[in-house]
Structures are given as structure tokens and as C-alpha cells.
């Protein structure tokens, strides 16, 4: 039987690798950006304590900075769900800080223009935190809520408030916040789309692999029936020598046993494969001349050794099976084997045949030799024959 080698796919659908990794990188980026912007606001915050008071300023720094520090420490190891909770805490905290401004004003008004209240300068941080905290619907509602609060504060508590300038400032703030928030949301969506694409590709590859395994199993059963069971029955029905009938029957039983419990051996060395082929040739026809060259110590894949040996067996069986009359047929096998290359040439000077006349239903040449070699990566087979001149079968494999 031809050994079918399968390789496990490392990627597993549903792991969401791309979006998870992108989320962690964005968490790292937002954490550092938050801390850097707070540091940049360091000189401004004490100056504006006269506006909102020291307790509010300290609470604002804590609400904004602590989640950023925690996310910075945990962005690599924490679960994504945990990171989402951290950013929700920061986003909700900043929303509440904005809403609380009218209640903590000490001077009754907040400055506008270049000296605007420092918390309002961090609105993009709030938007990006919301993008990492919620999906698009809640994110849009959050951005609208923040802008409505800031616009209201600007109208009723802004210094020298006028509807026109306040509306212009609100529009600019909205554009800035929407730009950064949309970018963050788009990156997260791109990660999810990439994961969906990867999952679809893995599922398709799994379906193709299962189909390949099914085809390989069906082909293996066909080869077992043709190479072993039918041969054993024909040997018995033709009245062949008892020892040959017994040998064929034992070979069929051994093949069926290997089908039920396939071996998982490692590779075969070039010299060991050459010896195995020599023993196989002698077993099938002791008069066949066998020459070989074996080089290299690295093992050949087990599937290559199995396919080449079984194709050689089929080629020799075909030659022996189709002997006609009392004519003596000479056969020769020449094997050139190395760690990266296998070439086996089988020659006979028998009656030959017309390859074009071989029916599609005949498994021996099409399946037992050609498809068997083609089933392994880098494998190929060639069969040439002419009536009255004999047959040549070439089995080849080259490591990719």
C-alpha cells in the first residue's frame, strides 16, 4: 500500500490572530500616546487649577493616566476582553470628566482659543479609547455624546461665548476626533477582515485536504485489489507453481493488514531502498538482472520509497504476466538512487504492446505505475512500448 503522509496545519480557524495582534499593538500605541500627552500637559495643568480646582485635576489625571499605565503593562499578556474593559474605564471616565466641568468651575468660565481647558485637548484620546472599547454603533454614540457635552459647555460656560465661534470650534474638534477615531476603527475592522479571509482559506484548505485523503484512500484500495488480491487469485486460477500462489496470497494478506494499521516509519536510506528493490526483483523473477547505484546518507521520504517500490513491483508483474508463448524474455532493472533523486528503469524485450490501445479501466499502467508516482511531490513515470520490441518503464523522483 502507498503510505499517505499528512501534515497538520498550524493555523486554526477562529483564533483571530491578526485582529488580536493588531489590537494589542494599538493598545500599546494608545497607552504611550496618552502618557506622552499627559506629560506635555504637565506645565498647563497647575496653571488651570484656578479654573477647576486641584481635586478635579488630580482625579482627571488618575482617570486618564491609570488605565493607560495598566494597559501598557498588560498589553502583551492580558486577554483582549481585559484590555477592552481597561479602555472602557478610560473612555467612560473621560466622558464623565467632561460632563462634570460645569459643576467644578471656580471662575464661572473656561478659556477659549490657545489657552483652552487642557482636558478638552485630549478628546482624540477619548475617541481612540472608545474605538478600542466598543464596536461601531456604541463608538458613534460616544463620539456624539462627547461633542454635544463640549459644545454645550462652550456655549454656556465658554469665555466670551458666541454661537458662531463655538460652533466653528466644535466642528473642527468633531472632524479631528472623527478622523482619529475612524482610523482606529478602520484598523480594527481590517484585522477582522483579514482573520475572516484566513479562516476561509484554512477551511477551504481543510476541505481540499479531506478530499485528497479520500481520493488517496480510494486509490490505495484500488491498488490493493489490483496489485495483490487479483494477482493472488490469478496465480491460483492459472495453476501456477504452489510456492508462487502461496507467496502471492501471503503478500495480499500482508497488504490488507498494513491497510488496517498503517506504519508511520521514518525515511529510508538510498542504499536500503536499493537493497529492498533488489530483493523485490529477485522475489518476482530471479532471472531479472538488477544493477544499482546508491549515494548519500540522508533518508528518502517513506512515501517516495513506498511509491517507487510498488510501481517497480507493478512494472515487473505486468512484464511477467504478459509473457506469450515459449519465448524467453530478458528483463533488467537499473536503479540510480541518492538522497535527492530516484530513477528506476525497467526494460524487457518481450512482445510489447500499443500504449494507446490500453483501456482506461486497466489499472496496472495508468494507476499502478503512472498515478502512483505522480501522487508523490516530485514524482513522475514514463511507459514506452512497441509491439514486437519490448517495453521500457521509467520511474523518477526529484526532491523539490
C-alpha distance (Angstrom), angle and dihedral (degrees) to the residues before:
residue distance angle dihedral
X1 . . .
X2 3.77 . .
X3 3.78 111.5 .
X4 3.80 112.2 -126.2
X5 3.80 111.7 -147.5
X6 3.80 118.1 -156.5
X7 3.78 128.2 -170.8
X8 3.78 121.6 -150.6
X9 3.78 115.5 -123.2
X10 3.78 110.8 -122.0
X11 3.79 95.4 -152.1
X12 3.77 117.7 75.5
X13 3.82 124.7 -159.6
X14 3.80 114.5 -111.7
X15 3.80 97.8 30.8
X16 3.85 90.8 109.2
X17 3.78 91.0 -150.7
X18 3.82 97.8 166.9
X19 3.80 97.5 47.5
X20 3.81 92.7 43.3
X21 3.79 92.8 50.8
X22 3.80 92.3 44.8
X23 3.81 90.4 48.9
X24 3.80 91.1 53.4
X25 3.80 91.9 49.0
X26 3.80 90.7 49.6
X27 3.80 90.0 49.1
X28 3.79 89.7 53.3
X29 3.80 91.3 48.0
X30 3.81 94.5 48.1
X31 3.81 92.0 46.3
X32 3.80 92.5 53.9
X33 3.81 92.7 42.5
X34 3.80 91.7 51.4
X35 3.80 93.4 50.5
X36 3.80 92.7 45.2
X37 3.81 92.3 50.4
X38 3.79 91.2 47.9
X39 3.79 88.5 51.1
X40 3.82 89.6 50.1
X41 3.80 88.9 52.4
X42 3.81 90.8 52.2
X43 3.82 96.5 102.8
X44 3.82 93.2 42.6
X45 3.81 99.4 49.9
X46 3.86 96.6 65.9
X47 3.79 90.7 45.8
X48 3.82 91.2 55.3
X49 3.80 95.9 47.3
X50 3.78 86.6 98.7
X51 3.80 87.5 65.2
X52 3.81 101.0 51.3
X53 3.80 105.1 3.6
X54 3.79 133.1 -112.7
X55 3.87 97.7 -84.4
X56 3.79 91.2 57.6
X57 3.81 92.2 46.5
X58 3.80 92.2 50.7
X59 3.81 91.4 46.7
X60 3.81 90.8 48.7
X61 3.81 92.6 51.2
X62 3.81 90.1 49.2
X63 3.80 94.6 47.4
X64 3.81 91.8 49.7
X65 3.79 101.4 33.9
X66 3.81 104.5 40.7
X67 3.83 95.9 59.4
X68 3.83 89.1 47.6
X69 3.82 91.6 52.1
X70 3.83 92.4 46.8
X71 3.81 91.8 47.9
X72 3.82 90.1 48.2
X73 3.80 90.7 54.2
X74 3.81 95.4 43.8
X75 3.81 105.0 32.6
X76 3.81 92.5 104.3
X77 3.81 101.2 41.6
X78 3.81 108.5 25.4
X79 3.78 122.6 93.7
X80 3.80 115.8 -100.9
X81 3.79 89.0 -116.7
X82 3.81 89.6 57.9
X83 3.80 92.2 50.2
X84 3.81 90.0 50.1
X85 3.81 89.6 54.9
X86 3.81 90.5 51.0
X87 3.79 92.6 52.8
X88 3.80 91.4 44.7
X89 3.79 88.9 55.4
X90 3.80 90.7 52.1
X91 3.83 94.5 44.2
X92 3.81 94.5 47.9
X93 3.80 90.7 43.0
X94 3.82 92.2 53.9
X95 3.81 90.7 47.6
X96 3.80 90.5 52.6
X97 3.82 91.2 45.8
X98 3.80 90.3 55.0
X99 3.79 91.7 46.6
X100 3.81 90.9 49.9
X101 3.81 95.8 54.6
X102 3.86 96.0 92.2
X103 3.80 90.0 53.6
X104 3.80 96.8 52.2
X105 3.79 100.7 41.8
X106 3.78 111.4 129.0
X107 3.81 97.8 -174.3
X108 3.78 98.7 37.9
X109 3.79 93.6 -119.9
X110 3.79 139.6 58.4
X111 3.81 122.9 -141.0
X112 3.77 122.6 -105.4
X113 3.78 131.3 -151.9
X114 3.82 122.2 25.5
X115 3.81 92.7 -8.1
X116 3.79 95.9 51.1
X117 3.79 120.0 149.3
X118 3.82 108.2 -71.0
X119 3.84 95.1 -130.7
X120 3.79 90.8 62.2
X121 3.81 89.4 57.5
X122 3.81 88.7 66.3
X123 3.78 96.7 58.3
X124 3.85 92.0 114.3
X125 3.80 87.8 57.9
X126 3.79 88.9 55.7
X127 3.81 91.8 49.2
X128 3.81 94.2 49.2
X129 3.80 91.1 46.6
X130 3.79 88.8 52.9
X131 3.82 90.0 49.7
X132 3.82 88.7 56.1
X133 3.79 92.0 43.2
X134 3.82 104.6 48.6
X135 3.78 144.2 18.2
X136 3.78 123.1 -100.6
X137 3.82 101.5 -79.8
X138 3.79 95.5 52.7
X139 3.80 89.6 39.8
X140 3.82 92.0 57.2
X141 3.80 91.6 47.2
X142 3.81 89.9 50.2
X143 3.80 94.1 50.8
X144 3.82 90.6 49.0
X145 3.81 91.4 48.6
X146 3.82 92.4 51.4
X147 3.80 92.6 48.1
X148 3.81 92.9 46.6
X149 3.82 90.9 52.0
X150 3.80 93.0 47.8
X151 3.80 92.4 46.0
X152 3.81 91.0 49.9
X153 3.78 92.0 49.0
X154 3.79 90.4 48.1
X155 3.82 92.2 52.4
X156 3.80 98.4 45.4
X157 3.79 104.4 26.1
X158 3.78 105.6 23.9
X159 3.76 120.1 115.0
X160 3.81 109.4 -101.8
X161 3.78 90.4 -2.0
X162 3.77 117.2 -156.8
X163 3.78 123.2 169.8
X164 3.82 93.9 -130.3
X165 3.82 99.5 52.1
X166 3.79 91.9 39.4
X167 3.80 91.1 51.1
X168 3.82 89.8 48.8
X169 3.81 91.7 50.4
X170 3.82 90.1 47.3
X171 3.81 91.6 50.8
X172 3.81 91.9 50.6
X173 3.80 91.2 46.6
X174 3.79 90.5 48.8
X175 3.81 92.6 51.3
X176 3.81 92.1 48.4
X177 3.78 94.1 46.5
X178 3.82 93.1 43.6
X179 3.80 91.5 50.1
X180 3.80 95.4 54.8
X181 3.79 93.2 38.2
X182 3.80 92.6 49.6
X183 3.80 90.6 48.9
X184 3.80 91.2 52.7
X185 3.81 92.1 47.0
X186 3.82 91.3 47.0
X187 3.80 91.7 52.8
X188 3.79 91.4 51.2
X189 3.80 90.9 47.8
X190 3.80 90.5 49.7
X191 3.80 89.1 54.6
X192 3.81 91.3 51.0
X193 3.82 91.7 48.2
X194 3.80 90.5 49.6
X195 3.79 89.9 51.1
X196 3.79 90.9 49.7
X197 3.80 89.8 51.2
X198 3.80 91.7 48.7
X199 3.81 91.6 47.8
X200 3.80 90.5 50.5
X201 3.80 91.9 48.9
X202 3.81 92.0 48.8
X203 3.80 91.7 48.3
X204 3.81 90.6 49.6
X205 3.80 91.2 47.8
X206 3.81 90.1 49.5
X207 3.80 91.1 51.6
X208 3.80 90.4 48.7
X209 3.81 91.1 47.8
X210 3.80 91.4 51.0
X211 3.79 89.7 49.4
X212 3.81 90.3 49.8
X213 3.79 90.9 50.2
X214 3.80 90.3 49.9
X215 3.80 91.7 49.8
X216 3.79 91.6 45.6
X217 3.81 90.8 50.1
X218 3.79 92.0 49.3
X219 3.80 91.1 48.1
X220 3.80 90.8 48.0
X221 3.81 90.6 53.6
X222 3.80 90.6 48.5
X223 3.78 90.4 50.8
X224 3.79 91.9 47.7
X225 3.79 91.4 52.5
X226 3.78 93.4 45.6
X227 3.81 100.9 37.9
X228 3.77 100.4 39.7
X229 3.78 118.0 9.5
X230 3.80 99.1 42.3
X231 3.81 91.3 40.7
X232 3.79 91.1 52.6
X233 3.80 91.5 48.7
X234 3.80 92.5 47.5
X235 3.79 91.5 49.2
X236 3.77 90.1 53.8
X237 3.82 95.0 42.5
X238 3.81 93.5 48.3
X239 3.77 92.1 56.7
X240 3.79 93.4 -117.7
X241 3.75 120.8 171.4
X242 3.78 113.2 -62.8
X243 3.79 93.9 -120.2
X244 3.82 91.0 54.7
X245 3.80 93.0 49.0
X246 3.80 90.6 49.1
X247 3.81 91.7 47.4
X248 3.79 92.5 50.6
X249 3.81 91.9 47.5
X250 3.80 91.4 50.4
X251 3.80 91.0 48.4
X252 3.82 90.4 52.0
X253 3.81 92.1 50.0
X254 3.80 91.3 48.0
X255 3.83 91.0 50.5
X256 3.80 92.2 50.8
X257 3.80 90.1 49.7
X258 3.81 91.5 51.2
X259 3.81 89.0 50.9
X260 3.80 91.5 57.5
X261 3.80 93.4 46.3
X262 3.79 110.5 21.6
X263 3.75 116.7 -160.8
X264 3.77 121.1 -121.7
X265 3.78 100.3 -153.7
X266 3.76 125.2 159.1
X267 3.78 123.9 -113.6
X268 3.80 129.0 -55.6
X269 3.79 124.2 -120.9
X270 3.82 117.1 -120.3
X271 3.80 92.4 -114.1
X272 3.81 93.1 48.1
X273 3.82 90.2 51.0
X274 3.79 90.9 49.6
X275 3.81 91.1 51.4
X276 3.80 91.3 47.2
X277 3.81 90.2 51.7
X278 3.80 90.9 48.0
X279 3.81 90.7 51.7
X280 3.81 90.5 47.6
X281 3.80 92.0 50.2
X282 3.81 92.2 48.8
X283 3.80 91.1 48.1
X284 3.81 92.9 52.6
X285 3.81 97.4 39.9
X286 3.77 121.3 -1.1
X287 3.82 90.6 -164.9
X288 3.82 94.4 61.0
X289 3.79 113.1 107.5
X290 3.80 113.2 -127.4
X291 3.81 124.2 -166.0
X292 3.76 125.8 171.9
X293 3.77 145.5 175.2
X294 3.82 117.6 -156.0
X295 3.78 123.2 -174.2
X296 3.79 135.4 168.3
X297 3.79 134.5 39.3
X298 3.80 101.4 -128.4
X299 3.82 110.8 104.2
X300 3.77 123.3 -111.1
X301 3.81 117.8 -127.0
X302 3.80 112.1 -88.0
X303 3.81 90.3 -125.7
X304 3.82 90.8 56.4
X305 3.80 93.4 49.5
X306 3.82 91.4 47.5
X307 3.81 94.9 46.9
X308 3.82 94.6 46.4
X309 3.81 92.9 46.9
X310 3.79 94.0 47.6
X311 3.81 93.0 45.4
X312 3.83 89.1 50.3
X313 3.79 89.5 49.9
X314 3.80 91.1 51.4
X315 3.81 92.7 47.7
X316 3.81 91.7 51.8
X317 3.81 92.7 44.3
X318 3.78 90.7 51.5
X319 3.79 90.5 51.3
X320 3.81 93.0 48.4
X321 3.80 93.9 41.7
X322 3.79 94.2 54.0
X323 3.78 98.9 48.9
X324 3.81 109.5 133.9
X325 3.79 129.9 -154.1
X326 3.77 122.3 -25.0
X327 3.79 96.0 -49.8
X328 3.79 114.1 132.0
X329 3.79 111.2 -122.9
X330 3.80 119.7 -154.9
X331 3.78 118.2 -149.4
X332 3.78 132.2 -170.9
X333 3.77 134.5 -176.7
X334 3.78 122.6 -161.4
X335 3.84 116.8 -172.1
X336 3.80 124.8 -171.9
X337 3.78 109.4 -174.3
X338 3.79 132.7 174.8
X339 3.78 135.4 154.1
X340 3.82 91.1 -89.4
X341 3.78 103.9 29.1
X342 3.80 141.0 43.1
X343 3.80 125.5 -173.0
X344 3.79 122.1 171.0
X345 3.82 120.3 179.7
X346 3.81 118.7 -165.9
X347 3.82 116.3 -167.5
X348 3.78 132.8 -179.2
X349 3.81 133.5 169.3
X350 3.79 94.6 -145.5
X351 3.80 129.9 127.7
X352 3.79 93.5 -68.2
X353 3.78 124.5 -155.9
X354 3.78 143.2 -131.2
X355 3.85 107.8 -94.8
X356 3.82 90.7 -158.0
X357 3.79 89.9 59.6
X358 3.81 94.9 56.2
X359 3.81 108.6 110.7
X360 3.81 120.9 -121.9
X361 3.78 90.0 -121.6
X362 3.81 92.3 61.6
X363 3.79 104.9 102.2
X364 3.80 99.4 -170.9
X365 3.81 101.6 81.0
X366 3.80 103.4 18.5
X367 3.80 96.9 43.2
X368 3.79 107.8 14.3
X369 3.79 94.4 50.2
X370 3.81 115.0 12.0
X371 3.81 102.4 34.3
X372 3.78 91.5 37.6
X373 3.80 91.2 59.7
X374 3.80 93.1 39.7
X375 3.80 90.1 54.3
X376 3.82 90.8 72.9
X377 3.83 119.8 69.1
X378 3.79 108.9 -101.4
X379 3.80 93.9 14.7
X380 3.80 128.1 127.1
X381 3.79 139.9 161.6
X382 3.79 135.0 -156.1
X383 3.80 127.6 -163.7
X384 3.79 121.2 -167.4
X385 3.77 124.9 176.3
X386 3.78 140.6 156.2
X387 3.75 127.8 -167.3
X388 3.79 109.3 -101.6
X389 3.82 95.5 11.0
X390 3.78 106.5 69.2
X391 3.79 136.8 -118.5
X392 3.79 138.4 -73.6
X393 3.82 123.0 -161.6
X394 3.82 119.3 -172.7
X395 3.81 120.4 -166.8
X396 3.80 115.3 -169.4
X397 3.78 138.3 177.1
X398 3.79 131.0 171.8
X399 3.77 126.2 -175.0
X400 3.79 112.0 -114.3
